[in-house]
Amino acid sequence: MMRMVLVGLAFGTAVLAVDLSSSVTFFEDVLPILQKNCQSCHRPGQVAPMSLITYNDARPWAKRSKPQ
């Protein structure tokens, strides 16, 4: 029983340590991923069907690009 209490306290402390105030932003979090993995093809004049260069280009595709 004591072991379960200690595990619960450790888990609870870890959860509280997570910074809940941070949020994902396009420019800081998403754009670097698109630049590294997508924009070589997803740009005007390339093989991919849509551009992912700007936020306005990428936003309509967000739900379809979400990992399942």
Secondary structure, 3 states (H helix, E strand, C coil): CHHHHHHHHHHHHHHHHCCCCCCCCHHHHHHHHHHHHCCCCCCCCCCCCCCCCCHHHHHHHHHHHCCC
